[in-house]
Amino acid sequence: MNKRVVLAGVLGAVAIFLWTFLAHMALPLGEAGVRQIDNEQPLLSAMQSTLSEHGIYLFPKMAPGMDQQQYGQKIASGPSGMLIYFPKRDFSFGSALAIEFLTELLQTLVAVWLLSLTRIGTFGGRVGFFALLGLIAAVATNASYANWYGYPLLYTSSYMLTTWVGYLCAGLVAAAMKIGAPVNASPAPAPTQSRPATAAAGSH
């Protein structure tokens, strides 16, 4: 991985980071499908008295011996869902931003490196390469979570769009830096065909 590829990866990560910051802070994409709980104190008190450890909790509980059909009937007749619970959380916004940037840097470095292995020589082709990778990244987890855990369609589609547009931003950077084909590429000269030895001897 040469310096140009690494630089494109770093600049692409910065482009994704700026876009996601804009999407969450200035646009409604970051909060789409997410709601606040009114009159939350009774629920918080119930959680404090019931749950003691940080983790992911599915409810209602699937009792031992219960099959999928029985559980399906149970959730069809009452509340169900998934809860990420912290008894207490020492959250640092700065650390979360740093980790977010590092994950985006890893993604863009891999994506730019893959692009550098191709012979895509056009601006649109390079952006299209990133658009395809972004579509894969957007669908990979978001669609599965919506399918299995019932994530709201608005939330899922908003995060898929945010991810995809982020890859497009990184793709614009990589395309502008002409990753994917040699900068000074020139066609190889056509091979010259030598005369047969017998023909050369007969000419004397």
mmCIF file of the C-alpha atoms, coordinates in Angstrom:
data_MODEL
# 
_entry.id   MODEL 
# 
loop_
_atom_site.group_PDB 
_atom_site.id 
_atom_site.type_symbol 
_atom_site.label_atom_id 
_atom_site.label_alt_id 
_atom_site.label_comp_id 
_atom_site.label_asym_id 
_atom_site.label_entity_id 
_atom_site.label_seq_id 
_atom_site.pdbx_PDB_ins_code 
_atom_site.Cartn_x 
_atom_site.Cartn_y 
_atom_site.Cartn_z 
_atom_site.occupancy 
_atom_site.B_iso_or_equiv 
_atom_site.pdbx_formal_charge 
_atom_site.auth_seq_id 
_atom_site.auth_comp_id 
_atom_site.auth_asym_id 
_atom_site.auth_atom_id 
_atom_site.pdbx_PDB_model_num 
ATOM 1   C CA . MET A 1 1   ? 0.000   0.000   0.000   1.00 0.00 ? 1   MET A CA 1 
ATOM 2   C CA . ASN A 1 2   ? 1.825   3.119   -1.235  1.00 0.00 ? 2   ASN A CA 1 
ATOM 3   C CA . LYS A 1 3   ? 1.695   6.617   0.245   1.00 0.00 ? 3   LYS A CA 1 
ATOM 4   C CA . ARG A 1 4   ? -0.861  7.831   -2.290  1.00 0.00 ? 4   ARG A CA 1 
ATOM 5   C CA . VAL A 1 5   ? -3.266  5.052   -1.375  1.00 0.00 ? 5   VAL A CA 1 
ATOM 6   C CA . VAL A 1 6   ? -2.809  5.723   2.346   1.00 0.00 ? 6   VAL A CA 1 
ATOM 7   C CA . LEU A 1 7   ? -3.365  9.450   1.829   1.00 0.00 ? 7   LEU A CA 1 
ATOM 8   C CA . ALA A 1 8   ? -6.532  8.765   -0.166  1.00 0.00 ? 8   ALA A CA 1 
ATOM 9   C CA . GLY A 1 9   ? -7.724  6.508   2.632   1.00 0.00 ? 9   GLY A CA 1 
ATOM 10  C CA . VAL A 1 10  ? -7.101  9.148   5.291   1.00 0.00 ? 10  VAL A CA 1 
ATOM 11  C CA . LEU A 1 11  ? -8.755  11.921  3.276   1.00 0.00 ? 11  LEU A CA 1 
ATOM 12  C CA . GLY A 1 12  ? -11.657 9.601   2.432   1.00 0.00 ? 12  GLY A CA 1 
ATOM 13  C CA . ALA A 1 13  ? -12.135 8.872   6.137   1.00 0.00 ? 13  ALA A CA 1 
ATOM 14  C CA . VAL A 1 14  ? -12.187 12.608  6.852   1.00 0.00 ? 14  VAL A CA 1 
ATOM 15  C CA . ALA A 1 15  ? -14.850 13.019  4.150   1.00 0.00 ? 15  ALA A CA 1 
ATOM 16  C CA . ILE A 1 16  ? -17.004 10.267  5.691   1.00 0.00 ? 16  ILE A CA 1 
ATOM 17  C CA . PHE A 1 17  ? -16.507 11.686  9.189   1.00 0.00 ? 17  PHE A CA 1 
ATOM 18  C CA . LEU A 1 18  ? -17.579 15.176  8.121   1.00 0.00 ? 18  LEU A CA 1 
ATOM 19  C CA . TRP A 1 19  ? -20.604 13.805  6.284   1.00 0.00 ? 19  TRP A CA 1 
ATOM 20  C CA . THR A 1 20  ? -21.768 11.660  9.217   1.00 0.00 ? 20  THR A CA 1 
ATOM 21  C CA . PHE A 1 21  ? -21.269 14.610  11.574  1.00 0.00 ? 21  PHE A CA 1 
ATOM 22  C CA . LEU A 1 22  ? -23.426 16.729  9.280   1.00 0.00 ? 22  LEU A CA 1 
ATOM 23  C CA . ALA A 1 23  ? -26.039 13.979  8.955   1.00 0.00 ? 23  ALA A CA 1 
ATOM 24  C CA . HIS A 1 24  ? -26.354 13.642  12.744  1.00 0.00 ? 24  HIS A CA 1 
ATOM 25  C CA . MET A 1 25  ? -25.983 17.244  13.868  1.00 0.00 ? 25  MET A CA 1 
ATOM 26  C CA . ALA A 1 26  ? -27.547 19.307  11.078  1.00 0.00 ? 26  ALA A CA 1 
ATOM 27  C CA . LEU A 1 27  ? -29.860 16.873  9.298   1.00 0.00 ? 27  LEU A CA 1 
ATOM 28  C CA . PRO A 1 28  ? -32.667 14.715  10.722  1.00 0.00 ? 28  PRO A CA 1 
ATOM 29  C CA . LEU A 1 29  ? -31.023 11.467  9.560   1.00 0.00 ? 29  LEU A CA 1 
ATOM 30  C CA . GLY A 1 30  ? -29.278 10.786  12.874  1.00 0.00 ? 30  GLY A CA 1 
ATOM 31  C CA . GLU A 1 31  ? -32.495 10.794  14.919  1.00 0.00 ? 31  GLU A CA 1 
ATOM 32  C CA . ALA A 1 32  ? -34.864 9.343   12.340  1.00 0.00 ? 32  ALA A CA 1 
ATOM 33  C CA . GLY A 1 33  ? -36.934 6.540   13.841  1.00 0.00 ? 33  GLY A CA 1 
ATOM 34  C CA . VAL A 1 34  ? -35.632 7.124   17.398  1.00 0.00 ? 34  VAL A CA 1 
ATOM 35  C CA . ARG A 1 35  ? -38.109 8.200   20.092  1.00 0.00 ? 35  ARG A CA 1 
ATOM 36  C CA . GLN A 1 36  ? -37.913 9.412   23.670  1.00 0.00 ? 36  GLN A CA 1 
ATOM 37  C CA . ILE A 1 37  ? -39.939 7.734   26.432  1.00 0.00 ? 37  ILE A CA 1 
ATOM 38  C CA . ASP A 1 38  ? -42.478 9.952   28.132  1.00 0.00 ? 38  ASP A CA 1 
ATOM 39  C CA . ASN A 1 39  ? -43.077 9.354   31.843  1.00 0.00 ? 39  ASN A CA 1 
ATOM 40  C CA . GLU A 1 40  ? -39.942 7.202   31.959  1.00 0.00 ? 40  GLU A CA 1 
ATOM 41  C CA . GLN A 1 41  ? -39.396 7.099   35.726  1.00 0.00 ? 41  GLN A CA 1 
ATOM 42  C CA . PRO A 1 42  ? -41.628 4.047   36.438  1.00 0.00 ? 42  PRO A CA 1 
ATOM 43  C CA . LEU A 1 43  ? -39.843 2.158   33.652  1.00 0.00 ? 43  LEU A CA 1 
ATOM 44  C CA . LEU A 1 44  ? -36.382 3.202   34.893  1.00 0.00 ? 44  LEU A CA 1 
ATOM 45  C CA . SER A 1 45  ? -37.267 2.128   38.428  1.00 0.00 ? 45  SER A CA 1 
ATOM 46  C CA . ALA A 1 46  ? -38.495 -1.235  37.142  1.00 0.00 ? 46  ALA A CA 1 
ATOM 47  C CA . MET A 1 47  ? -35.279 -1.765  35.183  1.00 0.00 ? 47  MET A CA 1 
ATOM 48  C CA . GLN A 1 48  ? -33.109 -0.856  38.173  1.00 0.00 ? 48  GLN A CA 1 
ATOM 49  C CA . SER A 1 49  ? -34.905 -3.393  40.325  1.00 0.00 ? 49  SER A CA 1 
ATOM 50  C CA . THR A 1 50  ? -34.881 -6.117  37.654  1.00 0.00 ? 50  THR A CA 1 
ATOM 51  C CA . LEU A 1 51  ? -31.635 -5.763  35.684  1.00 0.00 ? 51  LEU A CA 1 
ATOM 52  C CA . SER A 1 52  ? -28.197 -5.595  37.260  1.00 0.00 ? 52  SER A CA 1 
ATOM 53  C CA . GLU A 1 53  ? -25.733 -5.984  34.387  1.00 0.00 ? 53  GLU A CA 1 
ATOM 54  C CA . HIS A 1 54  ? -24.952 -4.225  31.141  1.00 0.00 ? 54  HIS A CA 1 
ATOM 55  C CA . GLY A 1 55  ? -26.124 -6.231  28.160  1.00 0.00 ? 55  GLY A CA 1 
ATOM 56  C CA . ILE A 1 56  ? -28.617 -6.778  25.387  1.00 0.00 ? 56  ILE A CA 1 
ATOM 57  C CA . TYR A 1 57  ? -31.953 -8.066  26.625  1.00 0.00 ? 57  TYR A CA 1 
ATOM 58  C CA . LEU A 1 58  ? -34.759 -9.536  24.522  1.00 0.00 ? 58  LEU A CA 1 
ATOM 59  C CA . PHE A 1 59  ? -38.255 -9.567  25.912  1.00 0.00 ? 59  PHE A CA 1 
ATOM 60  C CA . PRO A 1 60  ? -40.512 -11.327 26.596  1.00 0.00 ? 60  PRO A CA 1 
ATOM 61  C CA . LYS A 1 61  ? -38.443 -14.250 27.808  1.00 0.00 ? 61  LYS A CA 1 
ATOM 62  C CA . MET A 1 62  ? -38.580 -17.455 25.800  1.00 0.00 ? 62  MET A CA 1 
ATOM 63  C CA . ALA A 1 63  ? -39.308 -20.029 28.486  1.00 0.00 ? 63  ALA A CA 1 
ATOM 64  C CA . PRO A 1 64  ? -37.521 -23.414 28.419  1.00 0.00 ? 64  PRO A CA 1 
ATOM 65  C CA . GLY A 1 65  ? -39.401 -25.868 26.245  1.00 0.00 ? 65  GLY A CA 1 
ATOM 66  C CA . MET A 1 66  ? -41.240 -23.158 24.320  1.00 0.00 ? 66  MET A CA 1 
ATOM 67  C CA . ASP A 1 67  ? -41.011 -23.570 20.535  1.00 0.00 ? 67  ASP A CA 1 
ATOM 68  C CA . GLN A 1 68  ? -40.913 -20.823 17.909  1.00 0.00 ? 68  GLN A CA 1 
ATOM 69  C CA . GLN A 1 69  ? -44.633 -21.077 17.182  1.00 0.00 ? 69  GLN A CA 1 
ATOM 70  C CA . GLN A 1 70  ? -45.546 -20.646 20.837  1.00 0.00 ? 70  GLN A CA 1 
ATOM 71  C CA . TYR A 1 71  ? -43.144 -17.748 21.208  1.00 0.00 ? 71  TYR A CA 1 
ATOM 72  C CA . GLY A 1 72  ? -44.556 -16.137 18.080  1.00 0.00 ? 72  GLY A CA 1 
ATOM 73  C CA . GLN A 1 73  ? -48.039 -16.318 19.601  1.00 0.00 ? 73  GLN A CA 1 
ATOM 74  C CA . LYS A 1 74  ? -46.722 -14.799 22.823  1.00 0.00 ? 74  LYS A CA 1 
ATOM 75  C CA . ILE A 1 75  ? -45.135 -11.761 21.179  1.00 0.00 ? 75  ILE A CA 1 
ATOM 76  C CA . ALA A 1 76  ? -48.165 -11.335 18.932  1.00 0.00 ? 76  ALA A CA 1 
ATOM 77  C CA . SER A 1 77  ? -50.383 -10.840 21.975  1.00 0.00 ? 77  SER A CA 1 
ATOM 78  C CA . GLY A 1 78  ? -48.220 -8.439  24.021  1.00 0.00 ? 78  GLY A CA 1 
ATOM 79  C CA . PRO A 1 79  ? -45.189 -6.149  24.152  1.00 0.00 ? 79  PRO A CA 1 
ATOM 80  C CA . SER A 1 80  ? -41.858 -7.347  22.767  1.00 0.00 ? 80  SER A CA 1 
ATOM 81  C CA . GLY A 1 81  ? -38.558 -5.814  21.849  1.00 0.00 ? 81  GLY A CA 1 
ATOM 82  C CA . MET A 1 82  ? -34.832 -5.495  22.478  1.00 0.00 ? 82  MET A CA 1 
ATOM 83  C CA . LEU A 1 83  ? -33.156 -3.386  25.156  1.00 0.00 ? 83  LEU A CA 1 
ATOM 84  C CA . ILE A 1 84  ? -29.515 -2.277  25.466  1.00 0.00 ? 84  ILE A CA 1 
ATOM 85  C CA . TYR A 1 85  ? -29.149 -1.636  29.176  1.00 0.00 ? 85  TYR A CA 1 
ATOM 86  C CA . PHE A 1 86  ? -26.505 0.116   31.279  1.00 0.00 ? 86  PHE A CA 1 
ATOM 87  C CA . PRO A 1 87  ? -26.893 0.269   35.069  1.00 0.00 ? 87  PRO A CA 1 
ATOM 88  C CA . LYS A 1 88  ? -24.573 3.296   34.815  1.00 0.00 ? 88  LYS A CA 1 
ATOM 89  C CA . ARG A 1 89  ? -22.569 4.475   31.828  1.00 0.00 ? 89  ARG A CA 1 
ATOM 90  C CA . ASP A 1 90  ? -19.342 6.451   31.816  1.00 0.00 ? 90  ASP A CA 1 
ATOM 91  C CA . PHE A 1 91  ? -19.755 7.913   28.330  1.00 0.00 ? 91  PHE A CA 1 
ATOM 92  C CA . SER A 1 92  ? -17.176 10.174  26.688  1.00 0.00 ? 92  SER A CA 1 
ATOM 93  C CA . PHE A 1 93  ? -18.318 12.010  23.565  1.00 0.00 ? 93  PHE A CA 1 
ATOM 94  C CA . GLY A 1 94  ? -14.724 12.698  22.536  1.00 0.00 ? 94  GLY A CA 1 
ATOM 95  C CA . SER A 1 95  ? -13.697 9.041   22.829  1.00 0.00 ? 95  SER A CA 1 
ATOM 96  C CA . ALA A 1 96  ? -16.767 7.961   20.872  1.00 0.00 ? 96  ALA A CA 1 
ATOM 97  C CA . LEU A 1 97  ? -15.874 10.397  18.071  1.00 0.00 ? 97  LEU A CA 1 
ATOM 98  C CA . ALA A 1 98  ? -12.294 9.113   17.982  1.00 0.00 ? 98  ALA A CA 1 
ATOM 99  C CA . ILE A 1 99  ? -13.416 5.475   17.776  1.00 0.00 ? 99  ILE A CA 1 
ATOM 100 C CA . GLU A 1 100 ? -15.919 6.396   15.075  1.00 0.00 ? 100 GLU A CA 1 
ATOM 101 C CA . PHE A 1 101 ? -13.179 8.032   12.999  1.00 0.00 ? 101 PHE A CA 1 
ATOM 102 C CA . LEU A 1 102 ? -10.877 5.031   13.422  1.00 0.00 ? 102 LEU A CA 1 
ATOM 103 C CA . THR A 1 103 ? -13.575 2.645   12.189  1.00 0.00 ? 103 THR A CA 1 
ATOM 104 C CA . GLU A 1 104 ? -14.188 4.895   9.178   1.00 0.00 ? 104 GLU A CA 1 
ATOM 105 C CA . LEU A 1 105 ? -10.444 5.085   8.535   1.00 0.00 ? 105 LEU A CA 1 
ATOM 106 C CA . LEU A 1 106 ? -10.192 1.300   8.515   1.00 0.00 ? 106 LEU A CA 1 
ATOM 107 C CA . GLN A 1 107 ? -13.092 1.047   6.070   1.00 0.00 ? 107 GLN A CA 1 
ATOM 108 C CA . THR A 1 108 ? -11.700 3.629   3.674   1.00 0.00 ? 108 THR A CA 1 
ATOM 109 C CA . LEU A 1 109 ? -8.173  2.227   3.750   1.00 0.00 ? 109 LEU A CA 1 
ATOM 110 C CA . VAL A 1 110 ? -9.502  -1.192  2.777   1.00 0.00 ? 110 VAL A CA 1 
ATOM 111 C CA . ALA A 1 111 ? -11.799 0.278   0.119   1.00 0.00 ? 111 ALA A CA 1 
ATOM 112 C CA . VAL A 1 112 ? -9.069  2.449   -1.429  1.00 0.00 ? 112 VAL A CA 1 
ATOM 113 C CA . TRP A 1 113 ? -6.629  -0.453  -1.381  1.00 0.00 ? 113 TRP A CA 1 
ATOM 114 C CA . LEU A 1 114 ? -9.160  -2.645  -3.210  1.00 0.00 ? 114 LEU A CA 1 
ATOM 115 C CA . LEU A 1 115 ? -9.704  0.136   -5.757  1.00 0.00 ? 115 LEU A CA 1 
ATOM 116 C CA . SER A 1 116 ? -5.939  0.414   -6.274  1.00 0.00 ? 116 SER A CA 1 
ATOM 117 C CA . LEU A 1 117 ? -5.876  -3.236  -7.366  1.00 0.00 ? 117 LEU A CA 1 
ATOM 118 C CA . THR A 1 118 ? -8.286  -2.561  -10.215 1.00 0.00 ? 118 THR A CA 1 
ATOM 119 C CA . ARG A 1 119 ? -7.726  -1.056  -13.656 1.00 0.00 ? 119 ARG A CA 1 
ATOM 120 C CA . ILE A 1 120 ? -10.637 1.368   -13.375 1.00 0.00 ? 120 ILE A CA 1 
ATOM 121 C CA . GLY A 1 121 ? -9.448  4.454   -15.213 1.00 0.00 ? 121 GLY A CA 1 
ATOM 122 C CA . THR A 1 122 ? -12.457 6.792   -15.199 1.00 0.00 ? 122 THR A CA 1 
ATOM 123 C CA . PHE A 1 123 ? -13.727 9.170   -12.529 1.00 0.00 ? 123 PHE A CA 1 
ATOM 124 C CA . GLY A 1 124 ? -17.245 7.757   -12.710 1.00 0.00 ? 124 GLY A CA 1 
ATOM 125 C CA . GLY A 1 125 ? -15.997 4.186   -12.558 1.00 0.00 ? 125 GLY A CA 1 
ATOM 126 C CA . ARG A 1 126 ? -14.046 4.853   -9.360  1.00 0.00 ? 126 ARG A CA 1 
ATOM 127 C CA . VAL A 1 127 ? -17.010 6.563   -7.709  1.00 0.00 ? 127 VAL A CA 1 
ATOM 128 C CA . GLY A 1 128 ? -19.206 3.677   -8.864  1.00 0.00 ? 128 GLY A CA 1 
ATOM 129 C CA . PHE A 1 129 ? -16.790 1.203   -7.248  1.00 0.00 ? 129 PHE A CA 1 
ATOM 130 C CA . PHE A 1 130 ? -17.220 2.993   -3.910  1.00 0.00 ? 130 PHE A CA 1 
ATOM 131 C CA . ALA A 1 131 ? -20.980 3.226   -4.427  1.00 0.00 ? 131 ALA A CA 1 
ATOM 132 C CA . LEU A 1 132 ? -21.116 -0.562  -4.745  1.00 0.00 ? 132 LEU A CA 1 
ATOM 133 C CA . LEU A 1 133 ? -18.979 -1.084  -1.646  1.00 0.00 ? 133 LEU A CA 1 
ATOM 134 C CA . GLY A 1 134 ? -21.148 1.411   0.231   1.00 0.00 ? 134 GLY A CA 1 
ATOM 135 C CA . LEU A 1 135 ? -24.296 -0.452  -0.747  1.00 0.00 ? 135 LEU A CA 1 
ATOM 136 C CA . ILE A 1 136 ? -22.808 -3.698  0.581   1.00 0.00 ? 136 ILE A CA 1 
ATOM 137 C CA . ALA A 1 137 ? -21.784 -1.993  3.833   1.00 0.00 ? 137 ALA A CA 1 
ATOM 138 C CA . ALA A 1 138 ? -25.187 -0.348  4.249   1.00 0.00 ? 138 ALA A CA 1 
ATOM 139 C CA . VAL A 1 139 ? -27.161 -3.535  3.701   1.00 0.00 ? 139 VAL A CA 1 
ATOM 140 C CA . ALA A 1 140 ? -24.838 -5.890  5.607   1.00 0.00 ? 140 ALA A CA 1 
ATOM 141 C CA . THR A 1 141 ? -26.002 -5.101  9.142   1.00 0.00 ? 141 THR A CA 1 
ATOM 142 C CA . ASN A 1 142 ? -28.912 -2.668  8.870   1.00 0.00 ? 142 ASN A CA 1 
ATOM 143 C CA . ALA A 1 143 ? -31.150 -4.937  6.813   1.00 0.00 ? 143 ALA A CA 1 
ATOM 144 C CA . SER A 1 144 ? -30.473 -7.925  9.072   1.00 0.00 ? 144 SER A CA 1 
ATOM 145 C CA . TYR A 1 145 ? -31.275 -5.947  12.224  1.00 0.00 ? 145 TYR A CA 1 
ATOM 146 C CA . ALA A 1 146 ? -34.521 -4.738  10.683  1.00 0.00 ? 146 ALA A CA 1 
ATOM 147 C CA . ASN A 1 147 ? -35.414 -8.279  9.679   1.00 0.00 ? 147 ASN A CA 1 
ATOM 148 C CA . TRP A 1 148 ? -34.656 -10.053 12.965  1.00 0.00 ? 148 TRP A CA 1 
ATOM 149 C CA . TYR A 1 149 ? -35.111 -7.390  15.620  1.00 0.00 ? 149 TYR A CA 1 
ATOM 150 C CA . GLY A 1 150 ? -37.745 -5.184  14.038  1.00 0.00 ? 150 GLY A CA 1 
ATOM 151 C CA . TYR A 1 151 ? -35.736 -1.980  13.722  1.00 0.00 ? 151 TYR A CA 1 
ATOM 152 C CA . PRO A 1 152 ? -38.109 0.687   12.358  1.00 0.00 ? 152 PRO A CA 1 
ATOM 153 C CA . LEU A 1 153 ? -38.056 1.176   8.592   1.00 0.00 ? 153 LEU A CA 1 
ATOM 154 C CA . LEU A 1 154 ? -37.387 4.905   8.968   1.00 0.00 ? 154 LEU A CA 1 
ATOM 155 C CA . TYR A 1 155 ? -34.370 4.269   11.205  1.00 0.00 ? 155 TYR A CA 1 
ATOM 156 C CA . THR A 1 156 ? -33.022 1.532   8.947   1.00 0.00 ? 156 THR A CA 1 
ATOM 157 C CA . SER A 1 157 ? -33.399 3.441   5.707   1.00 0.00 ? 157 SER A CA 1 
ATOM 158 C CA . SER A 1 158 ? -31.883 6.600   7.220   1.00 0.00 ? 158 SER A CA 1 
ATOM 159 C CA . TYR A 1 159 ? -28.791 4.788   8.456   1.00 0.00 ? 159 TYR A CA 1 
ATOM 160 C CA . MET A 1 160 ? -28.411 2.917   5.191   1.00 0.00 ? 160 MET A CA 1 
ATOM 161 C CA . LEU A 1 161 ? -28.568 6.228   3.325   1.00 0.00 ? 161 LEU A CA 1 
ATOM 162 C CA . THR A 1 162 ? -26.056 7.812   5.701   1.00 0.00 ? 162 THR A CA 1 
ATOM 163 C CA . THR A 1 163 ? -23.609 4.953   5.207   1.00 0.00 ? 163 THR A CA 1 
ATOM 164 C CA . TRP A 1 164 ? -24.016 4.894   1.430   1.00 0.00 ? 164 TRP A CA 1 
ATOM 165 C CA . VAL A 1 165 ? -23.563 8.648   1.003   1.00 0.00 ? 165 VAL A CA 1 
ATOM 166 C CA . GLY A 1 166 ? -20.477 8.446   3.222   1.00 0.00 ? 166 GLY A CA 1 
ATOM 167 C CA . TYR A 1 167 ? -18.922 5.930   0.853   1.00 0.00 ? 167 TYR A CA 1 
ATOM 168 C CA . LEU A 1 168 ? -19.790 8.180   -2.070  1.00 0.00 ? 168 LEU A CA 1 
ATOM 169 C CA . CYS A 1 169 ? -17.917 11.029  -0.375  1.00 0.00 ? 169 CYS A CA 1 
ATOM 170 C CA . ALA A 1 170 ? -14.864 8.828   0.093   1.00 0.00 ? 170 ALA A CA 1 
ATOM 171 C CA . GLY A 1 171 ? -15.229 7.639   -3.501  1.00 0.00 ? 171 GLY A CA 1 
ATOM 172 C CA . LEU A 1 172 ? -15.119 11.223  -4.770  1.00 0.00 ? 172 LEU A CA 1 
ATOM 173 C CA . VAL A 1 173 ? -11.823 11.689  -2.943  1.00 0.00 ? 173 VAL A CA 1 
ATOM 174 C CA . ALA A 1 174 ? -10.342 8.473   -4.333  1.00 0.00 ? 174 ALA A CA 1 
ATOM 175 C CA . ALA A 1 175 ? -11.571 9.293   -7.836  1.00 0.00 ? 175 ALA A CA 1 
ATOM 176 C CA . ALA A 1 176 ? -10.067 12.778  -7.700  1.00 0.00 ? 176 ALA A CA 1 
ATOM 177 C CA . MET A 1 177 ? -6.733  11.248  -6.676  1.00 0.00 ? 177 MET A CA 1 
ATOM 178 C CA . LYS A 1 178 ? -6.967  8.788   -9.593  1.00 0.00 ? 178 LYS A CA 1 
ATOM 179 C CA . ILE A 1 179 ? -6.682  5.649   -7.456  1.00 0.00 ? 179 ILE A CA 1 
ATOM 180 C CA . GLY A 1 180 ? -7.141  2.527   -9.546  1.00 0.00 ? 180 GLY A CA 1 
ATOM 181 C CA . ALA A 1 181 ? -4.840  3.101   -12.492 1.00 0.00 ? 181 ALA A CA 1 
ATOM 182 C CA . PRO A 1 182 ? -1.283  4.394   -12.897 1.00 0.00 ? 182 PRO A CA 1 
ATOM 183 C CA . VAL A 1 183 ? -1.138  8.185   -13.015 1.00 0.00 ? 183 VAL A CA 1 
ATOM 184 C CA . ASN A 1 184 ? 1.151   8.218   -16.079 1.00 0.00 ? 184 ASN A CA 1 
ATOM 185 C CA . ALA A 1 185 ? -0.070  5.037   -17.675 1.00 0.00 ? 185 ALA A CA 1 
ATOM 186 C CA . SER A 1 186 ? 0.861   4.636   -21.329 1.00 0.00 ? 186 SER A CA 1 
ATOM 187 C CA . PRO A 1 187 ? -0.014  1.788   -23.685 1.00 0.00 ? 187 PRO A CA 1 
ATOM 188 C CA . ALA A 1 188 ? 2.632   -0.884  -24.102 1.00 0.00 ? 188 ALA A CA 1 
ATOM 189 C CA . PRO A 1 189 ? 4.411   -0.843  -27.504 1.00 0.00 ? 189 PRO A CA 1 
ATOM 190 C CA . ALA A 1 190 ? 3.264   -3.429  -30.001 1.00 0.00 ? 190 ALA A CA 1 
ATOM 191 C CA . PRO A 1 191 ? 5.728   -6.338  -30.393 1.00 0.00 ? 191 PRO A CA 1 
ATOM 192 C CA . THR A 1 192 ? 7.874   -6.203  -33.544 1.00 0.00 ? 192 THR A CA 1 
ATOM 193 C CA . GLN A 1 193 ? 7.872   -9.245  -35.796 1.00 0.00 ? 193 GLN A CA 1 
ATOM 194 C CA . SER A 1 194 ? 11.344  -10.345 -36.882 1.00 0.00 ? 194 SER A CA 1 
ATOM 195 C CA . ARG A 1 195 ? 11.982  -11.658 -40.389 1.00 0.00 ? 195 ARG A CA 1 
ATOM 196 C CA . PRO A 1 196 ? 12.622  -15.377 -40.742 1.00 0.00 ? 196 PRO A CA 1 
ATOM 197 C CA . ALA A 1 197 ? 16.311  -16.293 -40.929 1.00 0.00 ? 197 ALA A CA 1 
ATOM 198 C CA . THR A 1 198 ? 15.890  -18.087 -44.294 1.00 0.00 ? 198 THR A CA 1 
ATOM 199 C CA . ALA A 1 199 ? 14.282  -15.043 -45.878 1.00 0.00 ? 199 ALA A CA 1 
ATOM 200 C CA . ALA A 1 200 ? 17.109  -12.855 -44.635 1.00 0.00 ? 200 ALA A CA 1 
ATOM 201 C CA . ALA A 1 201 ? 19.734  -15.260 -46.114 1.00 0.00 ? 201 ALA A CA 1 
ATOM 202 C CA . GLY A 1 202 ? 17.972  -15.415 -49.483 1.00 0.00 ? 202 GLY A CA 1 
ATOM 203 C CA . SER A 1 203 ? 18.009  -11.691 -49.874 1.00 0.00 ? 203 SER A CA 1 
ATOM 204 C CA . HIS A 1 204 ? 21.809  -11.567 -50.285 1.00 0.00 ? 204 HIS A CA 1 
# 
